[in-house]
Amino acid sequence: MKNMKKFTALSLSAVMAVSMAVSVSAAVESKDDLAGKTIGVQLGTTGDLEASKYEKDGATVERYSKGSEAVQALKAGQVDCVIIDSQPAQKFVDANDDLKILDDPFVEEEYAICLKKGNTELLDKINGALKELKEDGTIDSIMSNYIGDEIGKTPYESPEDVDRSNGTLVMATNAEFEPYEYHLGDDIVGIDADIAQAICDKLGYELRIDDMEFASILAAIESEKADFGAAGMTVTEDRLQSVDFTDTYANASQVIIVTK
């Protein structure tokens, strides 16, 4: 009986050791570990597009309407990792001490504003405004107000003498993407909201922001329910089939979030 107890204890120890070894070996430590894993993403984002490439290697991609929902699934153990843009990822990690971002970026990307294909008149106007805003430092100032060591110190303010007689431009966005666009009380604020406002100030328009699911933005542009889309949107070959993009206004990256 004593021998049986000893055998049982040893067996349990062995099982636990094997279980721990499997757990450690199964951890996502780089993008090379994504084959066969369950990956959380926000539907329709670059993270979704890039994660889908691993499905042929046995990965399962769980798609959520909000990045925060993917992060909650990670915390609950329902996915092995989350692929998402770097700045929102940092916000999630800052708010959750049980999460971390892997050191190596998953993929580099460029953000731009999307418009209805063929709307060259508005495209040229926005590109002209973006050029001026880059040259006079406004874009850098807006970025600094949300990212880095000067957060909250350089808020964008519209000039007092803006002529808005050209009407209203409607911006489609998904306000679940801090610091680019997010809710603050009843307002939608963030880098994209401020850049859009600065563009409208340059061009003489009122700005209206319509919040919607990220996956609905391109359809809103194509159907002319919105004039342009700004939502930390990456320029991709697939998206260029249905919309046009302005010049790049920000560089970013997709990263992988895992539990510690």
Sequence and secondary structure as in RCSB ss.txt:
>XXXX:A:sequence
MKNMKKFTALSLSAVMAVSMAVSVSAAVESKDDLAGKTIGVQLGTTGDLEASKYEKDGATVERYSKGSEAVQALK
AGQVDCVIIDSQPAQKFVDANDDLKILDDPFVEEEYAICLKKGNTELLDKINGALKELKEDGTIDSIMSNYIGDE
IGKTPYESPEDVDRSNGTLVMATNAEFEPYEYHLGDDIVGIDADIAQAICDKLGYELRIDDMEFASILAAIESEK
ADFGAAGMTVTEDRLQSVDFTDTYANASQVIIVTK
>XXXX:A:secstr
 HHHHHHHHHHHHHHHHHHHHHHHHHS  SGGG TT EEEEETTSHHHHHHHTTGGGT EEEEESSHHHHHHHHH
TTSSSEEEEEHHHHHHHHHH TTEEE SS SEEEEE  EEETT HHHHHHHHHHHHHHHHTTHHHHHHHHHSSTT
TTSS     TT   TT EEEEEE SEETTTEEEETTEEESHHHHHHHHHHHHHT EEEEEE  GGGHHHHHHTTS
SSEE SS B  HHHHTTEEE    EEEEEEEEEE 
